[in-house]
Amino acid sequence: MSVSIALHLLAAVIWVGGMFFAYMALRPAAASTLEPPPRLQLWVHVFKLFFIWVWLSIIILLATGYWMLFAYFGGFANAGMHIHIMHVAGIVMVLIYFHVFFAPYRRLRHAVITQNYPEGGKYLAQIRKLIALNLLIGLLVVVIASGGRYL
C-alpha cells in the first residue's frame, strides 16, 4: 500500500506541479520576454516534453488509484466521500487533458509548423484556459486527498 500511495502522490505532484509552474511562472515570463513566433515555438516544445510526463502520470494515477480502491477499500462501496470526489475530479482532469492533447495542442503544433502564428495564438489561448481549469481541479483534489477523510 505504501508504494502505491507514494507513486500516486508522486504522479499527482508531477502533473499538478507542472501545471502550476507552467501557468504561474513560465507563461508570464514567456509572454513578457518573447514575441509571438518564438513564444509559440517555446510552448510547443515545452508541451511536447511535459505531456510525456502527464501521460506517465495518468497511467500511474489510474493504476495505483484503482489498485488501492479495490485492494485496500474493497471497492467504491467502502470508500469515503473524499475518494469518490477525488475519483470523479481525476477522471474530469484526464478528459480535459485528452481534449487539450488531441485538439488544441495538435492544432497549435500545426500552426507553428506552417508559421500561422495568429492561429497558433488562438490555440495557445484555448490550452491556457483548459490548463487553468485543470490546475484548479488538481489543487482541489490535493486538498481533498490530503484532508478529505478529516472533514
CNS distance restraints for C-alpha pairs under 8 A (distance, minus, plus):
assign (resid   1 and name CA) (resid   5 and name CA) 6.23 0.50 0.50
assign (resid   1 and name CA) (resid  68 and name CA) 7.00 0.50 0.50
assign (resid   1 and name CA) (resid  72 and name CA) 7.64 0.50 0.50
assign (resid   2 and name CA) (resid   6 and name CA) 6.08 0.50 0.50
assign (resid   3 and name CA) (resid   7 and name CA) 6.12 0.50 0.50
assign (resid   4 and name CA) (resid   8 and name CA) 5.91 0.50 0.50
assign (resid   4 and name CA) (resid  64 and name CA) 5.39 0.50 0.50
assign (resid   4 and name CA) (resid  65 and name CA) 7.87 0.50 0.50
assign (resid   4 and name CA) (resid  68 and name CA) 7.12 0.50 0.50
assign (resid   5 and name CA) (resid   9 and name CA) 6.03 0.50 0.50
assign (resid   5 and name CA) (resid  64 and name CA) 7.37 0.50 0.50
assign (resid   6 and name CA) (resid  10 and name CA) 6.03 0.50 0.50
assign (resid   7 and name CA) (resid  11 and name CA) 6.08 0.50 0.50
assign (resid   7 and name CA) (resid  60 and name CA) 6.97 0.50 0.50
assign (resid   7 and name CA) (resid  61 and name CA) 7.73 0.50 0.50
assign (resid   7 and name CA) (resid  64 and name CA) 7.26 0.50 0.50
assign (resid   8 and name CA) (resid  12 and name CA) 6.27 0.50 0.50
assign (resid   8 and name CA) (resid  60 and name CA) 6.46 0.50 0.50
assign (resid   8 and name CA) (resid  61 and name CA) 5.21 0.50 0.50
assign (resid   8 and name CA) (resid  64 and name CA) 5.92 0.50 0.50
assign (resid   8 and name CA) (resid  65 and name CA) 6.87 0.50 0.50
assign (resid   9 and name CA) (resid  13 and name CA) 6.07 0.50 0.50
assign (resid  10 and name CA) (resid  14 and name CA) 6.18 0.50 0.50
assign (resid  11 and name CA) (resid  15 and name CA) 6.28 0.50 0.50
assign (resid  11 and name CA) (resid  56 and name CA) 7.78 0.50 0.50
assign (resid  11 and name CA) (resid  57 and name CA) 4.55 0.50 0.50
assign (resid  11 and name CA) (resid  58 and name CA) 7.43 0.50 0.50
assign (resid  11 and name CA) (resid  60 and name CA) 6.46 0.50 0.50
assign (resid  11 and name CA) (resid  61 and name CA) 6.24 0.50 0.50
assign (resid  12 and name CA) (resid  16 and name CA) 5.86 0.50 0.50
assign (resid  12 and name CA) (resid  17 and name CA) 7.79 0.50 0.50
assign (resid  12 and name CA) (resid  57 and name CA) 6.78 0.50 0.50
assign (resid  12 and name CA) (resid  61 and name CA) 7.08 0.50 0.50
assign (resid  13 and name CA) (resid  17 and name CA) 5.19 0.50 0.50
assign (resid  13 and name CA) (resid  18 and name CA) 7.70 0.50 0.50
assign (resid  14 and name CA) (resid  18 and name CA) 5.69 0.50 0.50
assign (resid  14 and name CA) (resid  53 and name CA) 7.41 0.50 0.50
assign (resid  14 and name CA) (resid  54 and name CA) 7.67 0.50 0.50
assign (resid  14 and name CA) (resid  57 and name CA) 7.15 0.50 0.50
assign (resid  15 and name CA) (resid  19 and name CA) 6.33 0.50 0.50
assign (resid  15 and name CA) (resid  53 and name CA) 7.31 0.50 0.50
assign (resid  15 and name CA) (resid  54 and name CA) 5.69 0.50 0.50
assign (resid  15 and name CA) (resid  57 and name CA) 6.48 0.50 0.50
assign (resid  16 and name CA) (resid  20 and name CA) 6.16 0.50 0.50
assign (resid  16 and name CA) (resid 135 and name CA) 6.24 0.50 0.50
assign (resid  16 and name CA) (resid 138 and name CA) 5.82 0.50 0.50
assign (resid  16 and name CA) (resid 139 and name CA) 7.11 0.50 0.50
assign (resid  17 and name CA) (resid  21 and name CA) 6.12 0.50 0.50
assign (resid  18 and name CA) (resid  22 and name CA) 6.06 0.50 0.50
assign (resid  18 and name CA) (resid  50 and name CA) 7.57 0.50 0.50
assign (resid  19 and name CA) (resid  23 and name CA) 5.92 0.50 0.50
assign (resid  19 and name CA) (resid 131 and name CA) 6.77 0.50 0.50
assign (resid  19 and name CA) (resid 132 and name CA) 7.99 0.50 0.50
assign (resid  19 and name CA) (resid 135 and name CA) 6.05 0.50 0.50
assign (resid  20 and name CA) (resid  24 and name CA) 5.70 0.50 0.50
assign (resid  20 and name CA) (resid  25 and name CA) 7.75 0.50 0.50
assign (resid  20 and name CA) (resid 135 and name CA) 6.59 0.50 0.50
assign (resid  21 and name CA) (resid  25 and name CA) 5.29 0.50 0.50
assign (resid  21 and name CA) (resid  26 and name CA) 6.34 0.50 0.50
assign (resid  22 and name CA) (resid  26 and name CA) 4.74 0.50 0.50
assign (resid  22 and name CA) (resid  27 and name CA) 5.81 0.50 0.50
assign (resid  23 and name CA) (resid  27 and name CA) 5.33 0.50 0.50
assign (resid  23 and name CA) (resid  28 and name CA) 7.58 0.50 0.50
assign (resid  23 and name CA) (resid 128 and name CA) 7.54 0.50 0.50
assign (resid  23 and name CA) (resid 131 and name CA) 7.60 0.50 0.50
assign (resid  23 and name CA) (resid 132 and name CA) 7.10 0.50 0.50
assign (resid  24 and name CA) (resid  28 and name CA) 6.84 0.50 0.50
assign (resid  25 and name CA) (resid  29 and name CA) 6.21 0.50 0.50
assign (resid  26 and name CA) (resid  30 and name CA) 5.90 0.50 0.50
assign (resid  27 and name CA) (resid  31 and name CA) 6.06 0.50 0.50
assign (resid  28 and name CA) (resid  32 and name CA) 6.10 0.50 0.50
assign (resid  29 and name CA) (resid  33 and name CA) 6.18 0.50 0.50
assign (resid  30 and name CA) (resid  34 and name CA) 5.51 0.50 0.50
assign (resid  30 and name CA) (resid  39 and name CA) 6.16 0.50 0.50
assign (resid  31 and name CA) (resid  35 and name CA) 7.52 0.50 0.50
assign (resid  31 and name CA) (resid  39 and name CA) 7.12 0.50 0.50
assign (resid  34 and name CA) (resid  38 and name CA) 6.26 0.50 0.50
assign (resid  34 and name CA) (resid  39 and name CA) 5.34 0.50 0.50
assign (resid  35 and name CA) (resid  39 and name CA) 5.94 0.50 0.50
assign (resid  36 and name CA) (resid  40 and name CA) 5.88 0.50 0.50
assign (resid  36 and name CA) (resid 117 and name CA) 6.87 0.50 0.50
assign (resid  36 and name CA) (resid 121 and name CA) 7.52 0.50 0.50
assign (resid  37 and name CA) (resid  41 and name CA) 6.26 0.50 0.50
assign (resid  37 and name CA) (resid 112 and name CA) 7.74 0.50 0.50
assign (resid  37 and name CA) (resid 115 and name CA) 7.78 0.50 0.50
assign (resid  37 and name CA) (resid 117 and name CA) 6.17 0.50 0.50
assign (resid  38 and name CA) (resid  42 and name CA) 5.98 0.50 0.50
assign (resid  39 and name CA) (resid  43 and name CA) 6.30 0.50 0.50
assign (resid  40 and name CA) (resid  44 and name CA) 6.25 0.50 0.50
assign (resid  40 and name CA) (resid 112 and name CA) 6.82 0.50 0.50
assign (resid  40 and name CA) (resid 117 and name CA) 7.46 0.50 0.50
assign (resid  40 and name CA) (resid 120 and name CA) 6.92 0.50 0.50
assign (resid  40 and name CA) (resid 121 and name CA) 7.15 0.50 0.50
assign (resid  40 and name CA) (resid 124 and name CA) 7.61 0.50 0.50
assign (resid  41 and name CA) (resid  45 and name CA) 6.35 0.50 0.50
assign (resid  41 and name CA) (resid 112 and name CA) 6.49 0.50 0.50
assign (resid  42 and name CA) (resid  46 and name CA) 6.05 0.50 0.50
assign (resid  43 and name CA) (resid  47 and name CA) 5.89 0.50 0.50
assign (resid  44 and name CA) (resid  48 and name CA) 6.07 0.50 0.50
assign (resid  44 and name CA) (resid 105 and name CA) 7.84 0.50 0.50
assign (resid  44 and name CA) (resid 108 and name CA) 7.26 0.50 0.50
assign (resid  44 and name CA) (resid 109 and name CA) 6.12 0.50 0.50
assign (resid  44 and name CA) (resid 112 and name CA) 7.94 0.50 0.50
assign (resid  45 and name CA) (resid  49 and name CA) 6.42 0.50 0.50
assign (resid  46 and name CA) (resid  50 and name CA) 5.97 0.50 0.50
assign (resid  47 and name CA) (resid  51 and name CA) 5.52 0.50 0.50
assign (resid  48 and name CA) (resid  52 and name CA) 6.82 0.50 0.50
assign (resid  49 and name CA) (resid  53 and name CA) 7.22 0.50 0.50
assign (resid  50 and name CA) (resid  54 and name CA) 6.37 0.50 0.50
assign (resid  51 and name CA) (resid  55 and name CA) 6.08 0.50 0.50
assign (resid  51 and name CA) (resid 101 and name CA) 7.99 0.50 0.50
assign (resid  52 and name CA) (resid  56 and name CA) 6.36 0.50 0.50
assign (resid  53 and name CA) (resid  57 and name CA) 5.95 0.50 0.50
assign (resid  54 and name CA) (resid  58 and name CA) 6.04 0.50 0.50
assign (resid  55 and name CA) (resid  59 and name CA) 6.33 0.50 0.50
assign (resid  56 and name CA) (resid  60 and name CA) 6.24 0.50 0.50
assign (resid  57 and name CA) (resid  61 and name CA) 5.87 0.50 0.50
assign (resid  58 and name CA) (resid  62 and name CA) 6.01 0.50 0.50
assign (resid  58 and name CA) (resid  94 and name CA) 7.16 0.50 0.50
assign (resid  59 and name CA) (resid  63 and name CA) 6.02 0.50 0.50
assign (resid  60 and name CA) (resid  64 and name CA) 5.85 0.50 0.50
assign (resid  60 and name CA) (resid  65 and name CA) 8.00 0.50 0.50
assign (resid  61 and name CA) (resid  65 and name CA) 5.58 0.50 0.50
assign (resid  62 and name CA) (resid  66 and name CA) 5.95 0.50 0.50
assign (resid  63 and name CA) (resid  67 and name CA) 6.03 0.50 0.50
assign (resid  64 and name CA) (resid  68 and name CA) 6.00 0.50 0.50
assign (resid  65 and name CA) (resid  69 and name CA) 6.05 0.50 0.50
assign (resid  66 and name CA) (resid  70 and name CA) 6.12 0.50 0.50
assign (resid  67 and name CA) (resid  71 and name CA) 5.64 0.50 0.50
assign (resid  67 and name CA) (resid  72 and name CA) 7.72 0.50 0.50
assign (resid  68 and name CA) (resid  72 and name CA) 5.09 0.50 0.50
assign (resid  68 and name CA) (resid  73 and name CA) 6.85 0.50 0.50
assign (resid  69 and name CA) (resid  73 and name CA) 5.14 0.50 0.50
assign (resid  69 and name CA) (resid  74 and name CA) 6.38 0.50 0.50
assign (resid  69 and name CA) (resid  75 and name CA) 5.43 0.50 0.50
assign (resid  69 and name CA) (resid  76 and name CA) 6.87 0.50 0.50
assign (resid  69 and name CA) (resid  79 and name CA) 7.22 0.50 0.50
assign (resid  70 and name CA) (resid  74 and name CA) 4.42 0.50 0.50
assign (resid  70 and name CA) (resid  75 and name CA) 4.39 0.50 0.50
assign (resid  70 and name CA) (resid  76 and name CA) 7.58 0.50 0.50
assign (resid  71 and name CA) (resid  75 and name CA) 7.62 0.50 0.50
assign (resid  73 and name CA) (resid  78 and name CA) 5.59 0.50 0.50
assign (resid  73 and name CA) (resid  79 and name CA) 5.75 0.50 0.50
assign (resid  74 and name CA) (resid  78 and name CA) 6.22 0.50 0.50
assign (resid  74 and name CA) (resid  79 and name CA) 7.86 0.50 0.50
assign (resid  75 and name CA) (resid  79 and name CA) 6.71 0.50 0.50
assign (resid  76 and name CA) (resid  84 and name CA) 7.45 0.50 0.50
assign (resid  79 and name CA) (resid  83 and name CA) 5.99 0.50 0.50
assign (resid  79 and name CA) (resid  84 and name CA) 7.14 0.50 0.50
assign (resid  80 and name CA) (resid  84 and name CA) 6.74 0.50 0.50
assign (resid  80 and name CA) (resid 149 and name CA) 7.12 0.50 0.50
assign (resid  81 and name CA) (resid  85 and name CA) 6.19 0.50 0.50
assign (resid  81 and name CA) (resid 148 and name CA) 7.95 0.50 0.50
assign (resid  82 and name CA) (resid  86 and name CA) 5.98 0.50 0.50
assign (resid  82 and name CA) (resid 144 and name CA) 6.06 0.50 0.50
assign (resid  82 and name CA) (resid 145 and name CA) 6.78 0.50 0.50
assign (resid  82 and name CA) (resid 148 and name CA) 5.04 0.50 0.50
assign (resid  82 and name CA) (resid 149 and name CA) 6.34 0.50 0.50
assign (resid  83 and name CA) (resid  87 and name CA) 6.00 0.50 0.50
assign (resid  83 and name CA) (resid 145 and name CA) 7.48 0.50 0.50
assign (resid  84 and name CA) (resid  88 and name CA) 6.25 0.50 0.50
assign (resid  85 and name CA) (resid  89 and name CA) 6.00 0.50 0.50
assign (resid  85 and name CA) (resid 141 and name CA) 7.91 0.50 0.50
assign (resid  85 and name CA) (resid 144 and name CA) 7.85 0.50 0.50
assign (resid  86 and name CA) (resid  90 and name CA) 5.89 0.50 0.50
assign (resid  86 and name CA) (resid 141 and name CA) 5.68 0.50 0.50
assign (resid  86 and name CA) (resid 144 and name CA) 6.93 0.50 0.50
assign (resid  86 and name CA) (resid 145 and name CA) 6.79 0.50 0.50
assign (resid  87 and name CA) (resid  91 and name CA) 6.24 0.50 0.50
assign (resid  88 and name CA) (resid  92 and name CA) 6.22 0.50 0.50
assign (resid  89 and name CA) (resid  93 and name CA) 6.17 0.50 0.50
assign (resid  89 and name CA) (resid 137 and name CA) 6.63 0.50 0.50
assign (resid  89 and name CA) (resid 138 and name CA) 7.82 0.50 0.50
assign (resid  89 and name CA) (resid 141 and name CA) 6.87 0.50 0.50
assign (resid  90 and name CA) (resid  94 and name CA) 6.24 0.50 0.50
assign (resid  90 and name CA) (resid 138 and name CA) 7.73 0.50 0.50
assign (resid  90 and name CA) (resid 141 and name CA) 7.62 0.50 0.50
assign (resid  91 and name CA) (resid  95 and name CA) 6.22 0.50 0.50
assign (resid  92 and name CA) (resid  96 and name CA) 6.18 0.50 0.50
assign (resid  93 and name CA) (resid  97 and name CA) 6.12 0.50 0.50
assign (resid  93 and name CA) (resid 134 and name CA) 5.69 0.50 0.50
assign (resid  93 and name CA) (resid 137 and name CA) 7.10 0.50 0.50
assign (resid  93 and name CA) (resid 138 and name CA) 7.42 0.50 0.50
assign (resid  94 and name CA) (resid  98 and name CA) 6.12 0.50 0.50
assign (resid  95 and name CA) (resid  99 and name CA) 6.28 0.50 0.50
assign (resid  96 and name CA) (resid 100 and name CA) 6.25 0.50 0.50
assign (resid  96 and name CA) (resid 130 and name CA) 6.97 0.50 0.50
assign (resid  96 and name CA) (resid 134 and name CA) 7.04 0.50 0.50
assign (resid  97 and name CA) (resid 101 and name CA) 6.04 0.50 0.50
assign (resid  97 and name CA) (resid 134 and name CA) 7.82 0.50 0.50
assign (resid  98 and name CA) (resid 102 and name CA) 5.94 0.50 0.50
assign (resid  99 and name CA) (resid 103 and name CA) 5.60 0.50 0.50
assign (resid  99 and name CA) (resid 104 and name CA) 7.50 0.50 0.50
assign (resid 100 and name CA) (resid 104 and name CA) 5.48 0.50 0.50
assign (resid 100 and name CA) (resid 105 and name CA) 5.75 0.50 0.50
assign (resid 100 and name CA) (resid 127 and name CA) 6.16 0.50 0.50
assign (resid 100 and name CA) (resid 130 and name CA) 7.19 0.50 0.50
assign (resid 101 and name CA) (resid 105 and name CA) 5.17 0.50 0.50
assign (resid 101 and name CA) (resid 106 and name CA) 6.61 0.50 0.50
assign (resid 102 and name CA) (resid 106 and name CA) 5.91 0.50 0.50
assign (resid 103 and name CA) (resid 107 and name CA) 6.29 0.50 0.50
assign (resid 104 and name CA) (resid 108 and name CA) 5.91 0.50 0.50
assign (resid 104 and name CA) (resid 123 and name CA) 5.22 0.50 0.50
assign (resid 104 and name CA) (resid 124 and name CA) 7.34 0.50 0.50
assign (resid 104 and name CA) (resid 126 and name CA) 6.75 0.50 0.50
assign (resid 104 and name CA) (resid 127 and name CA) 6.39 0.50 0.50
assign (resid 105 and name CA) (resid 109 and name CA) 6.20 0.50 0.50
assign (resid 105 and name CA) (resid 123 and name CA) 7.04 0.50 0.50
assign (resid 105 and name CA) (resid 124 and name CA) 7.62 0.50 0.50
assign (resid 105 and name CA) (resid 127 and name CA) 7.09 0.50 0.50
assign (resid 106 and name CA) (resid 110 and name CA) 6.29 0.50 0.50
assign (resid 107 and name CA) (resid 111 and name CA) 6.06 0.50 0.50
assign (resid 107 and name CA) (resid 120 and name CA) 7.34 0.50 0.50
assign (resid 107 and name CA) (resid 123 and name CA) 6.71 0.50 0.50
assign (resid 108 and name CA) (resid 112 and name CA) 6.20 0.50 0.50
assign (resid 108 and name CA) (resid 119 and name CA) 7.64 0.50 0.50
assign (resid 108 and name CA) (resid 120 and name CA) 4.87 0.50 0.50
assign (resid 108 and name CA) (resid 121 and name CA) 7.77 0.50 0.50
assign (resid 108 and name CA) (resid 123 and name CA) 5.45 0.50 0.50
assign (resid 108 and name CA) (resid 124 and name CA) 6.56 0.50 0.50
assign (resid 109 and name CA) (resid 113 and name CA) 6.19 0.50 0.50
assign (resid 109 and name CA) (resid 120 and name CA) 7.69 0.50 0.50
assign (resid 110 and name CA) (resid 114 and name CA) 6.14 0.50 0.50
assign (resid 111 and name CA) (resid 115 and name CA) 5.77 0.50 0.50
assign (resid 111 and name CA) (resid 116 and name CA) 4.82 0.50 0.50
assign (resid 111 and name CA) (resid 117 and name CA) 6.31 0.50 0.50
assign (resid 111 and name CA) (resid 119 and name CA) 6.19 0.50 0.50
assign (resid 111 and name CA) (resid 120 and name CA) 4.99 0.50 0.50
assign (resid 112 and name CA) (resid 116 and name CA) 6.06 0.50 0.50
assign (resid 112 and name CA) (resid 117 and name CA) 6.28 0.50 0.50
assign (resid 112 and name CA) (resid 120 and name CA) 6.24 0.50 0.50
assign (resid 116 and name CA) (resid 120 and name CA) 6.21 0.50 0.50
assign (resid 117 and name CA) (resid 121 and name CA) 6.00 0.50 0.50
assign (resid 118 and name CA) (resid 122 and name CA) 6.51 0.50 0.50
assign (resid 119 and name CA) (resid 123 and name CA) 6.58 0.50 0.50
assign (resid 120 and name CA) (resid 124 and name CA) 6.11 0.50 0.50
assign (resid 121 and name CA) (resid 125 and name CA) 6.14 0.50 0.50
assign (resid 122 and name CA) (resid 126 and name CA) 6.50 0.50 0.50
assign (resid 123 and name CA) (resid 127 and name CA) 6.25 0.50 0.50
assign (resid 124 and name CA) (resid 128 and name CA) 6.06 0.50 0.50
assign (resid 125 and name CA) (resid 129 and name CA) 6.34 0.50 0.50
assign (resid 126 and name CA) (resid 130 and name CA) 6.34 0.50 0.50
assign (resid 127 and name CA) (resid 131 and name CA) 5.97 0.50 0.50
assign (resid 128 and name CA) (resid 132 and name CA) 6.11 0.50 0.50
assign (resid 129 and name CA) (resid 133 and name CA) 6.32 0.50 0.50
assign (resid 130 and name CA) (resid 134 and name CA) 6.12 0.50 0.50
assign (resid 131 and name CA) (resid 135 and name CA) 5.84 0.50 0.50
assign (resid 132 and name CA) (resid 136 and name CA) 6.19 0.50 0.50
assign (resid 133 and name CA) (resid 137 and name CA) 6.30 0.50 0.50
assign (resid 134 and name CA) (resid 138 and name CA) 5.88 0.50 0.50
assign (resid 135 and name CA) (resid 139 and name CA) 6.07 0.50 0.50
assign (resid 136 and name CA) (resid 140 and name CA) 6.25 0.50 0.50
assign (resid 137 and name CA) (resid 141 and name CA) 6.17 0.50 0.50
assign (resid 138 and name CA) (resid 142 and name CA) 6.28 0.50 0.50
assign (resid 139 and name CA) (resid 143 and name CA) 6.41 0.50 0.50
assign (resid 140 and name CA) (resid 144 and name CA) 6.19 0.50 0.50
assign (resid 141 and name CA) (resid 145 and name CA) 5.78 0.50 0.50
assign (resid 142 and name CA) (resid 146 and name CA) 6.01 0.50 0.50
assign (resid 143 and name CA) (resid 147 and name CA) 5.93 0.50 0.50
assign (resid 143 and name CA) (resid 148 and name CA) 7.15 0.50 0.50
assign (resid 144 and name CA) (resid 148 and name CA) 4.38 0.50 0.50
assign (resid 144 and name CA) (resid 149 and name CA) 7.96 0.50 0.50
assign (resid 145 and name CA) (resid 149 and name CA) 7.86 0.50 0.50
assign (resid 147 and name CA) (resid 151 and name CA) 6.66 0.50 0.50
